[in-house]
Amino acid sequence: MKKHKSHVSGTKDFIDINNVHRSFLEKAFALTDELKRHPHTPLLKGKTLAMIFSKTSTRTRVSFEAGMTQLGGHGIFIDARTSQLGKGETVADTARTLSRFCDCIMARLYSHKDMIELAKEASIPVINGLTDLLHPCQAMADLYTIDEKLERLRGVELAYVGDANNNVCHSLMQLSTKLGVNMRVGCPRDYAPDKKIYNLSLKNAKVTGSSIRLFTDPVKAVEGADVVYTDTWVSMGQEKEAKQRLDDLKPYQVNRKLMKKAKPFALFMHCLPAYRGNEMTADVIDGPSSVVFDQAENRLHTQKAIMALLVNREGALRAMEHR
């Protein structure tokens, strides 16, 4: 079966932001603007998205399924645990089969290795809806939200505080340094980001003139920041480590005292689900600085743009001409 041709700047899949050309990212944001103004634009009329879930989900499933509907297409939910994939069928065979039925695959998996194999074996575009290593769709929604609120990205100071060895922080580092955002990461030494991803992000920063810095002191990480970001301290699959993680990360809680170290009108961000009293206090996430539900909404809009550019590049580019 013939492989699906690469589309924008050689991009067939959306798996790892470090492997996505900056021009694709910029086009995705421009198309997001258009699709947010005109949500029911039938760029994927008659197209089908296969959605594979090994991990439970609220925002990922609903935003992709609703997004395909608004684009005129259809999303099919596949629970990996109750499908043949969960009964021993290989990732490669699943990829090849779905390529005969559908126009695009979105997968939310534990293993990043499985995601890479899925994309390699599929002849249709594959979108990373989350792995234990990366969460590129979340990062796209996050930076789109920052641009929307602050009307700029270049030179923005983004502080991420808490467990930095996680998929959200990794993708934020990649995207921030590709688009000129300065990122500070505040975390305990044992919760530092993946070294390979950090080093690749440093290389990106040299190209764009941005910076990425690591701190063990949360106050130093947050001082003067335009945006303060945190994530849950206990992700799926880490439940046995919960007590230790809560103890280790308690000094990194985002509360009003820590928020005061940032700029006076700094934004607070969280990818959700959130656990009030742990990684942040209720008065922060429910307060005036919080944009968490704008972030959540923007998952829908940015993911629609990504799908449209991967599956129907020409139609997507024509839609952008209306801007």
C-alpha positions in Angstrom: 0.0 0.0 0.0 1.3 3.4 -1.0 2.5 5.6 1.9 0.5 8.8 2.5 2.5 11.7 1.0 4.1 14.2 3.3 2.2 17.5 3.5 3.3 20.8 5.0 7.1 21.0 5.1 7.5 17.2 5.0 5.1 16.6 7.9 3.1 13.3 7.6 2.5 12.8 11.3 2.3 14.9 14.5 4.1 12.9 17.1 7.1 14.9 18.4 7.3 18.7 18.1 11.0 18.5 17.7 10.5 16.7 14.4 7.8 19.2 13.2 9.0 22.1 11.0 8.4 25.5 12.4 6.3 26.5 9.3 3.8 23.7 10.1 3.4 25.1 13.7 2.9 28.6 12.4 0.4 27.5 9.8 -1.5 25.5 12.5 -1.8 28.6 14.6 -3.0 30.7 11.7 -5.6 28.0 10.7 -6.7 27.8 14.4 -7.6 31.5 14.3 -9.8 30.9 11.2 -11.4 27.7 12.6 -12.1 29.4 16.0 -14.0 32.1 14.1 -15.8 29.7 11.8 -16.0 26.4 13.7 -18.2 24.5 11.3 -15.9 24.6 8.3 -16.2 21.2 6.4 -12.5 20.7 5.6 -12.7 17.0 6.4 -16.1 16.2 5.0 -16.5 12.4 4.6 -13.2 11.7 6.4 -12.8 9.3 9.3 -10.6 9.6 12.3 -9.7 6.4 14.3 -9.1 7.3 17.9 -7.1 4.6 19.9 -7.2 4.9 23.7 -5.0 2.9 26.1 -5.3 5.6 28.7 -8.6 7.1 30.0 -9.5 10.5 28.8 -12.0 13.4 29.0 -10.6 16.3 27.1 -8.7 14.4 24.4 -11.5 12.2 23.4 -14.2 14.8 23.4 -12.1 17.5 21.7 -11.0 15.2 18.9 -14.4 13.7 18.3 -16.2 17.0 18.5 -13.5 18.5 16.3 -14.0 15.9 13.6 -17.8 16.5 13.7 -17.3 20.2 13.3 -15.0 19.6 10.3 -17.6 17.5 8.6 -15.9 14.1 9.4 -16.4 11.3 11.9 -14.5 10.0 14.8 -14.4 6.3 15.8 -13.5 5.5 19.5 -11.3 2.4 19.9 -10.7 1.2 23.4 -7.3 -0.6 23.2 -8.2 -2.8 26.2 -11.3 -4.3 24.5 -10.1 -4.3 20.9 -7.8 -6.8 19.3 -4.9 -4.5 20.1 -5.5 -5.3 23.8 -5.7 -9.0 23.0 -2.3 -9.4 21.4 -2.6 -8.0 17.9 0.6 -6.1 17.0 0.8 -2.3 16.7 2.0 -2.7 13.2 -0.9 -4.9 12.1 -3.3 -2.4 13.7 -1.7 0.5 11.9 -1.9 -1.3 8.5 -5.5 -2.3 9.0 -6.7 1.1 10.1 -4.9 2.7 7.2 -7.3 0.7 4.9 -10.4 2.0 6.7 -9.6 5.5 7.9 -8.0 8.8 6.9 -6.2 9.6 10.1 -5.3 8.0 13.4 -5.1 9.7 16.8 -3.7 7.6 19.6 -3.4 8.1 23.4 -0.9 5.5 24.6 1.4 4.7 27.5 4.4 3.8 25.4 6.1 6.4 23.1 7.8 3.5 21.4 4.4 2.1 20.4 3.4 5.6 19.0 6.5 5.7 16.8 5.8 2.2 15.5 2.2 3.1 14.8 3.2 6.1 12.7 5.9 4.2 10.9 3.6 1.4 9.9 0.5 3.5 9.1 0.1 4.9 5.6 -2.1 7.7 6.9 -1.3 10.5 9.3 -0.9 9.7 13.0 -1.4 12.2 15.8 0.0 11.8 19.2 -2.8 12.4 21.7 -0.5 11.6 24.6 2.3 9.2 25.6 4.2 8.9 28.8 7.0 11.0 27.1 5.2 13.7 25.1 1.9 15.6 24.9 2.3 17.8 21.8 -1.4 18.6 21.3 -1.5 20.0 24.8 1.5 22.2 24.2 -0.1 23.6 21.0 -3.2 24.6 22.9 -1.1 26.1 25.7 1.0 28.3 23.5 -1.9 29.3 21.3 -3.7 30.4 24.6 -0.7 32.4 25.7 -0.5 34.2 22.3 -4.2 34.8 22.5 -4.0 36.4 25.9 -0.7 38.2 25.7 -0.8 38.9 22.0 2.8 37.6 21.6 5.0 34.6 22.1 8.5 35.8 21.4 10.1 36.9 24.7 7.3 35.6 26.9 8.6 34.2 30.3 6.9 30.9 31.0 7.6 29.2 34.3 6.7 25.5 34.8 6.7 24.3 38.4 6.4 20.8 39.9 7.1 17.4 38.3 9.1 18.3 35.2 9.9 14.8 34.1 6.5 14.5 32.4 5.0 14.6 29.0 3.5 18.1 29.3 6.7 19.8 30.5 8.7 18.0 27.7 6.4 19.2 24.9 6.2 22.7 26.4 10.0 22.9 26.4 10.1 21.8 22.7 7.4 24.1 21.5 8.5 27.1 23.6 12.1 27.0 22.4 10.9 26.6 18.7 8.7 29.6 18.9 10.9 32.0 20.9 9.4 31.6 24.4 11.8 31.7 27.4 11.0 28.8 29.7 12.1 28.3 33.3 11.5 24.9 34.9 11.3 24.7 38.7 11.5 21.2 40.1 13.4 18.9 42.6 16.5 17.3 41.1 14.9 13.9 41.1 12.0 15.3 39.0 14.1 17.0 36.3 13.1 16.7 32.6 14.4 14.0 30.3 18.0 14.9 29.4 17.7 14.2 25.7 14.6 16.4 25.4 16.2 19.2 27.5 19.4 19.2 25.3 17.4 19.2 22.1 15.4 22.1 23.5 18.6 24.0 24.3 19.6 23.6 20.6 16.2 25.0 19.5 16.7 27.9 21.9 20.0 28.8 20.3 18.3 29.0 16.9 15.4 31.2 18.0 17.3 33.3 20.6 15.1 32.1 23.4 16.3 30.4 26.7 15.5 27.4 28.9 16.7 27.3 32.5 16.3 24.8 35.3 15.9 25.8 39.0 15.4 23.8 42.2 14.0 26.9 43.9 10.4 27.4 42.8 10.6 31.1 43.7 13.5 31.8 41.4 11.7 29.9 38.7 8.6 32.0 39.0 10.2 35.5 39.6 9.1 37.9 36.9 7.2 35.3 34.9 4.4 36.2 32.5 2.9 32.7 32.9 3.0 30.2 35.7 2.2 26.6 34.7 1.8 23.4 36.8 0.5 19.9 36.3 -0.7 17.0 38.5 1.9 15.5 40.7 0.6 11.9 40.3 -0.1 10.9 36.8 -1.9 7.7 35.6 0.3 4.7 36.4 2.1 6.5 39.3 -0.5 5.8 42.0 1.9 3.5 44.0 4.3 6.5 44.3 1.6 8.9 45.4 2.6 9.5 49.0 6.3 10.0 48.1 5.5 12.3 45.2 3.2 14.5 47.2 5.8 14.9 50.0 8.6 15.7 47.5 6.6 18.2 45.5 4.8 20.0 48.3 7.3 23.0 48.3 6.4 23.5 44.6 2.7 24.1 45.1 1.4 27.1 43.2 -0.4 29.2 45.7 -1.1 32.9 46.1 2.2 33.5 47.8 4.2 32.0 44.9 2.0 33.7 42.2 2.9 37.1 43.8 6.5 36.4 42.7 5.5 36.5 39.1 4.5 39.6 37.2 1.4 41.4 38.6 -1.0 40.1 35.9 0.6 36.8 35.3 -1.5 34.0 33.8 -2.0 30.7 35.6 -2.2 27.6 33.5 -2.9 23.9 34.1 -3.6 21.2 31.5 -6.2 19.4 33.8 -7.4 17.3 35.5 -6.4 19.4 38.5 -6.2 18.4 42.2 -6.9 21.5 44.4 -4.8 21.5 47.5 -1.9 19.5 45.9 -0.2 21.1 42.9 -2.1 24.4 43.3 -4.6 26.0 45.6 -8.3 26.6 44.8 -7.9 30.3 45.0 -5.3 30.2 42.2 -7.0 27.9 39.8 -10.4 29.4 40.4 -9.1 33.0 40.6 -8.9 35.8 38.0 -5.4 34.9 36.8 -6.5 31.4 35.7 -7.0 30.6 32.0 -7.3 26.8 32.4 -10.7 26.5 30.7 -9.5 28.7 27.8 -6.7 26.2 27.5 -9.1 23.3 27.5 -11.3 24.9 24.8 -8.3 25.6 22.7 -7.4 21.9 22.5 -10.5 21.6 20.2 -9.4 24.5 17.9 -5.7 23.7 17.6 -6.3 20.0 17.1 -8.8 20.7 14.3 -6.1 22.7 12.6 -3.6 19.9 13.0 -6.0 17.3 11.5 -7.0 19.6 8.6 -3.3 20.3 7.7 -2.4 16.7 7.8 -5.4 15.2 6.0 -6.5 18.1 3.6 -3.5 20.4 3.2 -4.8 22.2 0.1 -8.3 22.9 1.6 -6.7 24.0 4.9 -4.4 26.5 3.1 -7.4 27.9 1.1 -9.3 28.4 4.3 -6.4 30.4 5.7 -6.6 32.8 2.7 -9.9 34.1 4.1 -8.1 35.6 7.1 
